[in-house]
Structure formats: structure tokens, C-alpha cells
Amino acid sequence: SSHSPATSYQAAVGATLDTPPGAPDAPGILFFHPAAKRMAMMSAAGEVLLLAEDSIAGAFVHDAAGFGVFVTTPDGLQYQRLIRDKVQTRATTPARVLADPFVPRTTNNPDRPWVLIGPDPSGDPLRLWVLGMRLAEEPE
């Protein structure tokens, strides 16, 4: 059955509303949507926004233009801007950030607001890379 404790756990285990340091409150909760087989965001009003196809993890991004999300897909780490209009929130087409499927997690470190966990470039299945990441500074 699609409504099982395992399905509930799968949806909740990666759920996050964490935002990078200094960002306002998250626009919703990121979670894995088992029926849609991708990440989704649920707003406080209960609106569900499906994110990149086949995505399995995500983390909020905040910059001067507003919120977006990093999502992990088989095609690598991707970014989607969240756009709120009078009717709904929508997400832009995913844009690739990294070719490898790194999983992003928000930290409380303003110098490295995300940690990325992903495959070792040598292909060794027993090793992972853990990288600190921040957004590039805007040119003046």
C-alpha cells in the first residue's frame, strides 16, 4: 500500500524548514513526496509545489532576490528559484550547479551556509566528499 509507515518515514526523514544564516523564515517545508517521486515544498497554507523531477533531497537558498532551493537529482545538484505571485508559488526550471549528485544541508555557519555530501570523484564507493559552500559575492 502507498499509505504505510515506511512511506510516511520516507516523506518525513529529509523534511527541512531550515534556512541559511541571516535569512527570514522559510517559505514552507521541503520534503520528499513519495507519490510524486520528487522533492516538494508545502507552504503554511498547505499549498504543495513539486520540485525537480527525480529529486531526492533539498535545502533552501536565500539571496537579495528571495528564496530558491538546491535539489539533488540524478543529473547533479540543481537550483530552482521560488517565485510567489498573487495566486501561487512556482519554481523555475532547474539549473545545474554541480554535475555530481551532492546532497545539500543548511548549516548555522554564515561563512559556509551549506554543507554538500556527495560521491568521491575517484569513484571509490567507500568514500564520500563533504564540502562547505556559500554563494558567490555579487560583483560591485
Buried (B, 14 or more C-beta within 10 A) or exposed (E): EEEEEEEEEBBEEBBBBBBBEEBEEBBBBBBBBBEEEBBBBBBEEEEEBBBBBEBBBBBBBBEEEEBBBBBBBEBBBBBBBBBEEEEEBEBEEBEEBBEBBBBBBBBEEEEBBBBBBBBEEEEEEEEEEEEEBEEEEEEE
